[in-house]
């Protein structure tokens, strides 16, 4: 008997009228992923962890990891926190020619096929096929036709199916991947400008996407692959920018969500759901947006915690003999100023506005800098310094009031790593409120 993919069970519940969903952690940060697993363990839940094509690809992406490396990385964290392997769902996000969109279509698609092959082969079982971007020899003056997007999508689905066949030959227990398709895709990592107009996907566009993709899958003898398409990425009207949040408005998304009821095997996947309120997340899941992607909000919460811990360190240890302070906040900003390539396109304004954005923007570009050696060194020193002292409750109350309450209730320890991870768990709990019926 084939094992049913856990995400298919969520679709089944949705279609029975039970508002079940799952959040997807789009992060490669170790502390964030530990927090996700530790929180899931409390409920014996699955964790869905996704890597984007920019983060992880056959050339290493910006994390330096290939799909197989990312898989090992996640399972090594699971081993560390004693999280069960069989509760991990790995996803590949925006898999397609995005990273190679400057190349001619034929070359870009060859790269994309290899990308998908490596993801499937490494055991990723949720594959988001994204072919929504113009490629090198496409006419940029014209909107990319949905037929072209669907044709390219089917080509990548075929590569995924072939890779799974190879994988299943060597591992008969391998779980068949499920697919997510759709061309109404917000760019990875949040909007780049404050003035972008948000258009909720129209029911007509949604219908057209499903019909054209289905036709292309059938034309390529991918009937069984089509049965594993579980979700469509739409724009339900949520997004965030530097210091703005587009709140979910279920009235604006009503027609789109009504149309979903005509598709008995599909749910919606919502991207850029970061910073929505718990109530909005719950409404989204009730409306059929069953997969909620979150990334920057998780590292934003971690960054908040690390800044708070840095303030506590300064209060406790400044001027103490033999103690070298971490200067974490300063080191992070200095590194961002010296290596601007990961934030310069996203932050706009004068020097003062840029200074604030580097630290506090909702887009949280600081996540790209946390793994760098100089920042990691400062972070390690921060944690080491705080482990040498008993942090007074009064300081935790001052800088981390939510954690203070949890310590008082006996739910949390005072060590710096637990405090940092718990701040991330505050964000996760909002998603669990939204996704648990």
Buried (B, 14 or more C-beta within 10 A) or exposed (E): EEEEBBBBEBBBBBBEEEBBBBBBBBBBBBBBBBBBBBBBBEEEBBBBBBBBBBBBBBEEBBBEBBBBBBBEBBBEBBEEBEBEEEBBBBBBBBBBBBBBBEBEBEBBBBBBBBBBBBBBBBBBBBBBBBBBBBBBEBEEEEEBEBEBBBBBBBBBBBBBBBBBEEBEEEEEEBBBBBBBBBBBBBBBBBBBEEEBEBEBBBBEBBEBBBEBBBBBBEEBEBEEBBBBBBBBBBBBBBBBBBEEBBEBBBEEBEBBBEBBEEBEBBBBBBBBBBBBBEEBBBBBBBBBBBBBBBBBBBBBBBBBBBBBBBBBBBEBBEEEEEBEBBBBBEBBBBBBEEBEEBBEEBBBEEEEBBBBBBBBBBBBBBBBBBBBEBBEEBBEBBBEBBEEBEBEEEBBBBBBEEBBEBBEEEEBEBEBBBBBBBBBBBBBEBBBBBBBE
